[in-house]
Amino acid sequence: MKVAPLTKAAIGLTAAGAAYVLVQKRRHALSAAASTGAETHGFANPGYEAVREAFAENFTRRREIGAAFCVYHKGEKVVDLWGGVRNKATGEPWERDTKALVYSATKGLAAMTLAVAHSRGWLSYDERVSTYWPEFAQKGKERITVRQLLAHQAGLFALDVPLDKSLVADLDRLAVVLARQRPAWKPGTRQGYHAVTLGFYESELLRRIDPKHRSLGQFFQEEIATPLRLDFYIRLPESIPDSKLAPLVDPSLFEMLFGFPFRMAPAVWNPRSKIRRALLGSELAHDKQCIYPRNLEIPAGGGVGTARALAHAYSVFATGGKELGLRPDTLQELTAPAVPAKHGFYDECMKGEAQFSLGFMRPGRGFSFGSPSSFGHLGAGGSCGFADPDAQVGYGYIPNRKSVAIAGDPRDMALRHALYSATPIAQSQQKR
């Protein structure tokens, strides 16, 4: 059957219709961009264009709401991006100095304090914890070394006493509770993620070896954050207004039901499981009245700050640590291969393999990042920071939409893939 040719009028109507459709599609795209906060700000140096594209694609393809991303290379800030919505309820934008809770990404910064202490000769990683903290030597903990404690191999992933703000704020009383805890298994034989308790043990250990007896949050602020001018706090002060903080957005019910790894999912929904017990107290990092609590230290999961601060801190560790007086032997300890427990790197809490060393997470089958010498930590919800000494990279990413990804958030993975494909990074690795 022949099709009659279109008249000029019909052609005009068709063109107008097509134009109308294009306009509507553009309006829809702009509306979608606005609803997801797709407007981004900042810079990416020449050679890092793909990184900026990946950051923007996180909003359009990976449901990003608000986020910040920063990279240092050879001590120079080469990528500094932020965008989207800071507060989903109000629509307020994510700004340059917006800060957010990073959950367990805090552990990497907490580990930095003990690395500084190591460089000052205050502790040895292979010494027993009880050498510095005599009261610790009870109920089967007498032989636990600092290295074992920091690698989640002490069996102290949960406490028999409920954690509340009054206990966490009273460091002397908390120290008594920590010292009285009995390990869940013979220390050194198994690994179990100390999701919340690790930071409290680190803080008390630091109080014992620091001549000024400062808490971990105080030490971090005075000895790391202040000299490096980091906009990051392990003890958030009253001076930080709520308008500078990004409330986190919880995962959907669908994500909660189906997003966790197959082996871990049953444990997540079992209130008596090891991982649920290990997470008791994590809710203290939030405050219904002011987003995040002030003047309260949760060193394993309560850090609040910017991606820029994460990247800068890790950059110092990736480039020799002169600004903090780090000794070469300390950096050698941090980059050395992780030492497994007797039964390997299988984690009894997370139901999968993960490598930890000296308070940091290390690249492995459970989670791969950077080069083999890299060390850092990811946080529940998606935050990630790490140092890559081989590539001389300091990396920091912080979102406000929480995911349930355990082995790597797709948004973070897209950024890392784009970064390590960038010409300056690829060239520096080829020269090594």
Long-range contacts (C-beta under 8 A, 24 or more apart in sequence): 32-60, 33-59, 33-60, 36-60, 36-63, 36-64, 36-65, 36-84, 36-85, 37-64, 37-65, 37-66, 37-83, 37-84, 37-85, 37-93, 37-94, 38-83, 38-84, 39-83, 39-84, 39-93, 40-81, 40-82, 40-83, 40-84, 41-81, 41-82, 41-83, 41-96, 42-79, 42-80, 42-81, 42-82, 42-83, 42-96, 43-79, 43-80, 43-81, 44-78, 44-79, 44-81, 45-78, 45-79, 45-424, 47-422, 47-423, 47-424, 48-78, 48-79, 48-419, 48-422, 48-424, 50-418, 50-421, 50-422, 51-79, 51-81, 51-415, 51-418, 51-419, 51-422, 52-79, 52-81, 53-418, 54-414, 54-415, 54-417, 54-418, 55-81, 55-83, 55-415, 56-83, 57-414, 58-411, 58-414, 58-415, 59-83, 59-84, 62-410, 62-411, 62-414, 63-401, 64-399, 64-401, 64-411, 65-249, 65-399, 65-400, 65-401, 66-93, 66-94, 66-98, 66-246, 66-399, 66-400, 66-401, 67-94, 67-307, 67-397, 67-398, 67-399, 67-400, 67-401, 67-411, 68-94, 68-98, 68-306, 68-307, 68-308, 68-396, 68-397, 68-398, 69-307, 69-396, 69-397, 69-398, 69-415, 70-306, 70-307, 70-308, 70-310, 70-311, 70-312, 70-395, 70-396, 70-397, 71-311, 71-393, 71-394, 71-395, 71-396, 71-419, 72-311, 72-312, 72-314, 72-315, 72-318, 72-393, 72-394, 73-391, 73-392, 73-393, 73-394, 73-424, 73-425, 73-428, 74-319, 74-392, 74-428, 75-315, 75-319, 75-392, 77-308, 77-311, 77-312, 78-424, 79-419, 80-308, 82-307, 84-400, 85-400, 86-246, 86-400, 87-246, 87-247, 88-247, 88-249, 88-400, 89-247, 92-243, 94-246, 94-400, 97-231, 97-244, 97-306, 98-244, 98-245, 98-246, 98-306, 99-231, 99-232, 99-233, 99-240, 99-244, 99-245, 99-246, 99-304, 99-305, 99-306, 100-245, 100-246, 100-248, 100-304, 100-305, 100-383, 100-398, 100-399, 100-400, 101-248, 101-285, 101-286, 101-292, 101-302, 101-303, 101-304, 101-381, 102-303, 102-304, 102-305, 102-310, 102-379, 102-381, 102-383, 102-385, 102-398, 103-282, 103-285, 103-301, 103-379, 103-380, 103-381, 103-383, 104-195, 104-300, 104-301, 104-377, 104-378, 104-379, 104-380, 105-303, 105-310, 105-376, 105-377, 105-378, 105-379, 105-383, 105-384, 105-385, 105-398, 106-199, 106-234, 106-298, 106-299, 106-300, 106-301, 106-302, 106-303, 106-377, 106-379, 107-198, 107-199, 107-299, 107-300, 107-301, 107-359, 107-360, 107-361, 107-377, 108-310, 108-314, 108-359, 108-360, 108-361, 108-375, 108-376, 108-377, 108-385, 108-386, 109-220, 109-224, 109-232, 109-234, 109-303, 109-310, 109-313, 109-385, 110-198, 110-199, 110-202, 110-203, 110-216, 110-220, 110-234, 110-299, 110-300, 110-303, 110-359, 111-150, 111-202, 111-358, 111-359, 111-360, 111-377, 112-220, 112-224, 112-313, 112-317, 113-202, 113-206, 113-216, 113-219, 113-220, 113-223, 113-224, 114-146, 114-150, 114-202, 114-205, 114-206, 114-358, 114-359, 115-317, 115-326, 115-330, 115-333, 115-334, 115-358, 116-223, 116-224, 116-324, 116-325, 116-326, 117-206, 117-209, 117-210, 118-327, 118-330, 118-333, 119-321, 119-324, 119-325, 119-326, 119-327, 119-330, 120-325, 122-209, 122-210, 123-205, 123-209, 125-150, 125-333, 125-358, 129-201, 129-205, 132-205, 132-208, 132-209, 133-179, 133-204, 133-205, 133-208, 135-175, 135-176, 135-179, 136-178, 136-179, 138-179, 138-180, 139-180, 139-181, 139-182, 139-183, 140-182, 140-183, 140-186, 140-187, 141-179, 141-181, 141-182, 141-183, 141-187, 143-187, 143-188, 144-183, 144-187, 144-188, 146-205, 147-339, 147-357, 147-358, 148-187, 148-188, 148-341, 149-198, 149-201, 149-205, 150-198, 150-202, 150-356, 150-357, 150-358, 150-359, 151-191, 151-338, 151-339, 151-341, 151-356, 151-357, 151-358, 152-191, 152-192, 152-193, 152-194, 152-198, 152-347, 152-356, 153-187, 153-188, 153-189, 153-190, 153-191, 153-341, 154-183, 154-187, 154-188, 154-194, 154-201, 155-183, 155-184, 155-185, 155-186, 155-187, 155-190, 155-192, 156-181, 156-183, 156-184, 156-194, 156-197, 156-201, 157-184, 157-192, 157-193, 157-194, 157-195, 157-197, 157-274, 157-277, 157-278, 157-348, 157-349, 158-184, 158-197, 158-274, 158-277, 158-278, 158-280, 159-197, 159-280, 159-281, 162-280, 163-196, 163-280, 163-281, 163-284, 164-284, 165-284, 165-293, 165-296, 168-200, 168-281, 168-284, 168-296, 168-297, 168-298, 169-295, 169-296, 171-203, 171-204, 171-207, 171-215, 174-200, 174-204, 175-204, 175-207, 178-204, 184-274, 188-341, 188-342, 189-341, 189-342, 189-343, 190-341, 190-342, 190-343, 190-346, 190-348, 191-340, 191-341, 191-343, 191-344, 191-345, 191-346, 191-347, 191-348, 191-354, 191-356, 192-274, 192-278, 192-347, 192-348, 192-349, 193-275, 193-278, 193-347, 193-349, 193-350, 193-354, 194-278, 194-300, 195-275, 195-278, 195-279, 195-282, 195-300, 195-301, 195-349, 196-278, 196-279, 196-280, 196-281, 196-282, 196-298, 196-300, 196-301, 197-278, 197-281, 197-300, 198-299, 198-300, 198-359, 199-297, 199-298, 199-299, 199-300, 199-301, 199-302, 200-299, 200-300, 202-299, 202-300, 202-359, 203-297, 203-299, 215-297, 216-297, 216-299, 217-297, 217-299, 223-324, 224-313, 224-324, 225-309, 227-323, 227-324, 228-312, 228-313, 228-316, 228-323, 228-324, 230-305, 230-309, 230-312, 230-313, 231-305, 231-306, 231-308, 231-309, 232-303, 232-304, 232-305, 232-306, 232-309, 232-310, 232-313, 233-303, 233-304, 233-305, 234-297, 234-298, 234-299, 234-302, 234-303, 235-295, 235-296, 235-297, 236-292, 236-293, 236-294, 236-295, 236-296, 236-302, 236-304, 237-294, 237-295, 238-294, 238-295, 240-294, 240-304, 242-290, 242-291, 245-291, 245-292, 245-304, 246-400, 247-291, 247-400, 248-286, 248-381, 248-400, 248-401, 248-402, 249-400, 249-401, 249-402, 250-402, 251-402, 251-403, 251-404, 255-403, 255-404, 256-404, 259-403, 259-404, 259-405, 260-404, 260-406, 261-351, 261-352, 261-406, 261-407, 263-351, 263-352, 264-350, 264-351, 264-352, 264-406, 267-349, 267-351, 274-348, 274-349, 275-349, 275-350, 275-351, 278-349, 301-379, 301-380, 305-398, 306-396, 306-398, 307-385, 307-396, 307-397, 307-398, 308-396, 309-396, 310-383, 310-385, 310-394, 310-395, 310-396, 310-397, 310-398, 311-385, 311-394, 311-395, 311-396, 312-394, 312-396, 313-385, 313-394, 314-376, 314-385, 314-386, 314-387, 314-393, 314-394, 314-395, 314-396, 315-387, 315-392, 315-393, 315-394, 316-394, 317-375, 317-387, 317-389, 317-394, 318-387, 318-388, 318-389, 318-391, 318-392, 318-393, 318-394, 319-389, 319-392, 319-394, 331-389, 333-358, 334-358, 334-360, 334-375, 335-373, 335-375, 335-389, 337-362, 337-372, 338-362, 338-364, 350-406, 352-406, 352-407, 361-386, 366-407, 367-407, 367-408, 368-408, 369-408, 369-416, 370-395, 370-416, 370-420, 371-429, 378-408, 378-409, 378-412, 382-409, 382-411, 382-412, 384-409, 384-412, 390-429, 390-432, 391-420, 391-425, 391-428, 391-429, 392-428, 393-419, 393-425, 395-419
